[in-house]
């Protein structure tokens, strides 16, 4: 009987946990996208100093 009650009580926490994981996954993908963009920008700035080429 207590096992059933524990599962019923724990189900809202499980739903919140799934939502938290989904938000963390979304944040991780946005953070990786931004980090890759910053690294590409940094590489262009560094390469422009080493080899003066018209990039744009």
BELSUL-V285155 format. One record per pair of residues at least 6 apart in sequence whose C-alpha atoms are under 8 Angstrom apart, sorted by the first residue. I is the first residue (numbers start at 0). J is the second residue. Records with the same first field share a line. If there is no record, write none. Layout:
# BELSUL-V285155
I = J + J
This chain:
# BELSUL-V285155
47 = 54
